[in-house]
Amino acid sequence: MKRLLESYARKFPLDPEKIGSTWTVAPGPFSFWVTGLYLQQNRSVLVVAPSNTEAESMAAEAAWFGAQKQIVHFPGYESIPYRYAGLSWAPAVQRVRVLSRLLNGERLLIFTSADALLRRMPDRSVIERHCIRLHPELEWAPRDLLRRLIDLGYERVDQVEAPGECCLKGEILDVFPVNGEWPLRIDYFDDTIESIRTFDPESQLGRERASEVIVFPAGEYVLDAESGQRLINILENDYPAELERPAWCRADAVLQHGLYTQFHHPGLEEFVGLVEPLSS
């Protein structure tokens, strides 16, 4: 199959130093062709589809032809700006999973939508600044670490089962990093991390020990207490007319509640550009 893919892709050569376009390639053969093209390149390949549905479908088709672990879907939110009722958190988690692999230097075949491509994201330095590095013998009180995870968008639950969740029970802190395949169980002795191991989210049984782990934020946009307060100050100083509107029709009413309570309300990311650098 790999030889067939490479042979097929060679019939449609593209200059790897340039952005290429193709015409009159039917939907089915396109997934086959782009997989072969990816296998020829020593770099990541980005495929842009009109919508999330088409991008996800193309990624599923391409996975049949090989390199399944390197084929990923980078979804867009596809929501009307500033209209976030019912916005799912799943796309945010999936986006961070893809970004974490790119930041780790992996070569991926990425299928995305026009909406995802046009949406600006935080600068790489912002995402890396909010990553947490954990290892045994690190002194970090469990409640302080839990508070930091919540600041990074993780949801506190009774039992960790899905990416983006965390839980503290006595001297054991469980967290499912959005950039990890398995959740982590962090055992403490007083305020010092004694051990870190992965565990099965279904059986809750431990698996393998880890010498060091890196936990990415649960979303691209992080508004902790410091940046949240800076954002509130900017809104109060630069947008006084908006703040004078009745609370029921003010976007900042929900925003301020989210910032003051450290609740990561859908839509907060639209304001991050006021306090953090963004990249296209």
VEXDREN-2710 file (C-alpha; in Angstrom, 1 decimal):
% VEXDREN-2710
k/r/px/py/pz
1/MET/0.0/0.0/0.0
2/LYS/2.8/2.4/0.8
3/ARG/4.5/1.9/-2.5
4/LEU/1.2/2.4/-4.3
5/LEU/0.6/5.6/-2.4
6/GLU/4.0/7.0/-3.2
7/SER/3.7/6.0/-6.9
8/TYR/0.3/7.7/-7.1
9/ALA/1.5/10.9/-5.4
10/ARG/4.6/11.2/-7.7
11/LYS/2.2/11.6/-10.7
12/PHE/1.1/14.9/-9.1
13/PRO/4.3/16.5/-7.9
14/LEU/4.3/19.7/-5.8
15/ASP/7.2/21.9/-4.8
16/PRO/7.6/21.3/-1.1
17/GLU/8.8/24.9/-0.7
18/LYS/5.5/26.3/-1.9
19/ILE/1.8/26.1/-1.2
20/GLY/0.1/23.8/-3.8
21/SER/-3.4/23.6/-5.2
22/THR/-5.1/20.8/-7.0
23/TRP/-8.1/20.7/-9.3
24/THR/-10.4/18.1/-10.7
25/VAL/-9.4/15.5/-8.1
26/ALA/-12.5/13.6/-7.0
27/PRO/-13.1/13.4/-3.2
28/GLY/-12.3/9.7/-2.8
29/PRO/-9.0/9.7/-4.7
30/PHE/-8.0/13.0/-3.1
31/SER/-7.7/11.4/0.4
32/PHE/-5.6/8.7/-1.2
33/TRP/-3.4/11.2/-3.1
34/VAL/-2.8/13.5/-0.1
35/THR/-1.8/10.6/2.1
36/GLY/0.8/9.6/-0.5
37/LEU/2.0/13.2/-0.8
38/TYR/2.4/13.3/3.0
39/LEU/4.5/10.2/3.0
40/GLN/6.8/11.8/0.4
41/GLN/7.3/15.0/2.5
42/ASN/9.6/15.3/5.5
43/ARG/7.3/17.8/7.1
44/SER/3.7/18.3/8.2
45/VAL/1.0/18.7/5.6
46/LEU/-2.1/20.8/6.1
47/VAL/-5.3/20.1/4.2
48/VAL/-8.1/22.7/4.4
49/ALA/-11.7/21.7/3.8
50/PRO/-14.8/23.9/3.6
51/SER/-16.3/22.6/6.9
52/ASN/-15.5/20.5/10.0
53/THR/-17.7/17.7/8.7
54/GLU/-15.8/17.4/5.4
55/ALA/-12.4/17.7/7.1
56/GLU/-13.3/15.0/9.6
57/SER/-14.6/12.8/6.8
58/MET/-11.4/13.2/4.7
59/ALA/-9.2/12.4/7.8
60/ALA/-11.2/9.2/8.4
61/GLU/-10.8/8.3/4.7
62/ALA/-7.0/9.0/4.7
63/ALA/-6.6/6.9/7.8
64/TRP/-7.5/3.8/5.8
65/PHE/-4.5/4.3/3.6
66/GLY/-1.8/4.3/6.3
67/ALA/-0.1/6.6/8.8
68/GLN/-3.2/6.4/11.0
69/LYS/-1.4/7.8/14.1
70/GLN/-0.1/10.8/12.2
71/ILE/-3.4/11.7/10.7
72/VAL/-5.3/14.2/12.8
73/HIS/-8.4/16.4/12.6
74/PHE/-8.0/20.1/13.8
75/PRO/-11.6/21.3/14.2
76/GLY/-12.9/24.8/14.1
77/TYR/-15.6/26.0/16.4
78/GLU/-17.9/27.0/13.5
79/SER/-19.9/29.3/15.8
80/ILE/-21.3/32.8/15.3
81/PRO/-19.0/35.2/16.9
82/TYR/-20.0/36.1/20.5
83/ARG/-22.9/33.5/20.4
84/TYR/-21.7/30.6/22.6
85/ALA/-24.9/29.0/24.1
86/GLY/-24.4/25.3/23.6
87/LEU/-20.8/25.5/22.4
88/SER/-19.1/22.2/22.9
89/TRP/-15.8/22.0/24.8
90/ALA/-14.7/19.0/22.7
91/PRO/-13.2/21.0/19.8
92/ALA/-11.1/23.0/22.2
93/VAL/-9.6/19.8/23.7
94/GLN/-9.0/18.3/20.3
95/ARG/-7.3/21.5/19.1
96/VAL/-4.9/21.5/22.0
97/ARG/-4.1/17.8/21.5
98/VAL/-3.0/18.6/17.9
99/LEU/-1.1/21.7/18.9
100/SER/0.8/19.8/21.6
101/ARG/2.0/17.3/19.1
102/LEU/3.1/20.0/16.7
103/LEU/5.0/21.8/19.5
104/ASN/6.7/18.5/20.3
105/GLY/8.0/18.4/16.7
106/GLU/5.8/15.6/15.3
107/ARG/5.2/15.4/11.6
108/LEU/1.5/15.2/11.0
109/LEU/-1.1/15.1/8.2
110/ILE/-3.6/17.7/9.5
111/PHE/-7.2/18.1/8.1
112/THR/-8.9/21.3/9.1
113/SER/-11.7/23.6/8.1
114/ALA/-11.7/27.2/6.7
115/ASP/-13.1/28.4/10.0
116/ALA/-10.3/26.8/12.0
117/LEU/-7.7/28.2/9.6
118/LEU/-9.0/31.8/9.9
119/ARG/-9.3/31.8/13.7
120/ARG/-6.2/33.4/15.3
121/MET/-4.5/31.5/18.2
122/PRO/-2.3/32.5/21.1
123/ASP/1.4/32.8/20.3
124/ARG/3.4/29.7/20.8
125/SER/5.3/31.3/23.7
126/VAL/1.9/31.8/25.5
127/ILE/0.9/28.2/25.2
128/GLU/4.4/27.0/26.3
129/ARG/4.4/29.4/29.3
130/HIS/1.3/27.8/30.7
131/CYS/2.5/24.2/30.4
132/ILE/3.1/22.3/33.7
133/ARG/6.2/20.1/34.1
134/LEU/5.8/17.5/36.9
135/HIS/8.2/14.9/38.3
136/PRO/8.7/12.9/41.5
137/GLU/10.3/14.9/44.4
138/LEU/8.8/18.1/43.1
139/GLU/7.4/20.2/45.9
140/TRP/4.0/21.5/44.9
141/ALA/1.2/21.3/47.4
142/PRO/-1.7/19.2/46.0
143/ARG/-4.3/21.9/46.6
144/ASP/-2.1/24.5/44.9
145/LEU/-1.6/22.2/41.9
146/LEU/-5.3/21.6/41.7
147/ARG/-5.9/25.3/41.7
148/ARG/-3.4/25.7/38.9
149/LEU/-5.1/23.0/36.9
150/ILE/-8.4/24.7/37.3
151/ASP/-6.9/28.0/36.2
152/LEU/-5.7/26.2/33.0
153/GLY/-9.2/25.1/32.2
154/TYR/-9.4/21.7/33.8
155/GLU/-12.7/20.7/35.3
156/ARG/-12.8/19.3/38.9
157/VAL/-14.8/16.1/39.0
158/ASP/-15.4/13.2/41.5
159/GLN/-13.7/10.7/39.2
160/VAL/-11.4/11.4/36.2
161/GLU/-12.6/9.6/33.1
162/ALA/-12.0/12.1/30.2
163/PRO/-9.4/14.5/28.9
164/GLY/-9.6/17.9/30.7
165/GLU/-10.7/16.5/34.1
166/CYS/-9.0/16.5/37.5
167/CYS/-9.7/15.2/40.9
168/LEU/-8.2/15.5/44.4
169/LYS/-8.8/12.8/47.0
170/GLY/-6.6/13.2/50.1
171/GLU/-3.0/12.9/49.0
172/ILE/-3.8/11.6/45.5
173/LEU/-4.4/13.9/42.6
174/ASP/-5.7/12.6/39.3
175/VAL/-5.6/14.5/36.1
176/PHE/-6.2/13.6/32.5
177/PRO/-3.9/15.9/30.4
178/VAL/-5.5/16.9/27.1
179/ASN/-2.1/16.1/25.5
180/GLY/-1.9/12.6/26.9
181/GLU/-3.2/9.2/26.0
182/TRP/-3.8/8.1/29.6
183/PRO/-4.7/10.0/32.8
184/LEU/-2.1/10.5/35.5
185/ARG/-2.3/9.6/39.2
186/ILE/0.0/11.8/41.3
187/ASP/0.8/10.4/44.8
188/TYR/1.9/12.8/47.5
189/PHE/3.9/12.6/50.7
190/ASP/2.9/15.8/52.5
191/ASP/3.5/18.5/49.8
192/THR/6.0/16.6/47.8
193/ILE/5.2/14.4/44.7
194/GLU/6.2/10.9/45.6
195/SER/5.3/9.1/42.3
196/ILE/3.4/9.6/39.0
197/ARG/1.8/6.8/37.1
198/THR/-0.7/6.4/34.3
199/PHE/-4.0/4.6/35.0
200/ASP/-6.9/3.1/33.1
201/PRO/-9.9/5.6/33.2
202/GLU/-12.4/2.7/33.1
203/SER/-11.0/0.3/35.8
204/GLN/-9.1/3.1/37.6
205/LEU/-6.2/0.7/38.0
206/GLY/-2.6/1.9/37.7
207/ARG/-0.5/1.2/34.7
208/GLU/3.1/2.5/34.3
209/ARG/5.3/4.9/36.3
210/ALA/6.4/8.1/34.7
211/SER/9.6/9.9/35.5
212/GLU/8.4/13.3/34.1
213/VAL/5.2/14.6/32.4
214/ILE/4.2/17.8/30.8
215/VAL/0.6/18.9/31.2
216/PHE/-0.8/21.3/28.6
217/PRO/-3.6/23.7/29.3
218/ALA/-7.1/22.4/28.7
219/GLY/-7.7/25.1/26.0
220/GLU/-5.7/27.3/23.8
221/TYR/-6.7/30.4/25.8
222/VAL/-5.8/30.7/29.4
223/LEU/-7.1/33.5/31.6
224/ASP/-5.7/33.1/35.1
225/ALA/-6.2/35.5/38.0
226/GLU/-3.5/37.9/36.8
227/SER/-4.5/38.1/33.1
228/GLY/-8.1/38.1/34.0
229/GLN/-7.8/41.1/36.2
230/ARG/-5.8/42.9/33.5
231/LEU/-8.6/42.2/31.1
232/ILE/-11.2/43.6/33.5
233/ASN/-9.2/46.7/33.9
234/ILE/-8.9/47.2/30.1
235/LEU/-12.6/46.7/29.7
236/GLU/-13.5/49.2/32.4
237/ASN/-11.0/51.8/31.2
238/ASP/-11.3/51.5/27.4
239/TYR/-15.0/50.4/26.9
240/PRO/-17.0/52.5/29.5
241/ALA/-19.9/53.0/27.1
242/GLU/-20.4/49.2/26.7
243/LEU/-20.3/48.7/30.5
244/GLU/-23.0/51.3/31.0
245/ARG/-25.6/49.2/29.1
246/PRO/-28.1/47.1/31.1
247/ALA/-26.6/44.0/32.6
248/TRP/-29.0/41.7/30.7
249/CYS/-27.6/42.8/27.3
250/ARG/-24.0/43.2/28.2
251/ALA/-21.4/40.7/27.0
252/ASP/-19.2/41.6/29.9
253/ALA/-21.7/40.6/32.5
254/VAL/-21.1/36.9/31.9
255/LEU/-17.4/37.7/31.2
256/GLN/-16.8/39.4/34.5
257/HIS/-18.6/36.6/36.3
258/GLY/-16.4/34.1/34.6
259/LEU/-13.2/36.0/35.5
260/TYR/-14.1/36.7/39.1
261/THR/-15.0/33.1/39.7
262/GLN/-12.3/31.6/37.5
263/PHE/-15.0/29.8/35.5
264/HIS/-13.9/29.2/31.9
265/HIS/-17.0/30.3/30.2
266/PRO/-17.3/29.6/26.4
267/GLY/-16.5/32.9/24.6
268/LEU/-13.8/34.2/27.0
269/GLU/-11.2/33.4/24.3
270/GLU/-12.6/36.2/22.1
271/PHE/-11.1/38.7/24.6
272/VAL/-7.7/37.1/25.1
273/GLY/-6.1/39.2/22.3
274/LEU/-6.5/42.2/24.6
275/VAL/-4.0/40.8/27.1
276/GLU/-1.9/38.2/25.2
277/PRO/-0.1/38.2/21.7
278/LEU/-1.9/36.2/19.0
279/SER/-0.6/34.4/15.9
280/SER/-2.3/33.7/12.6
END
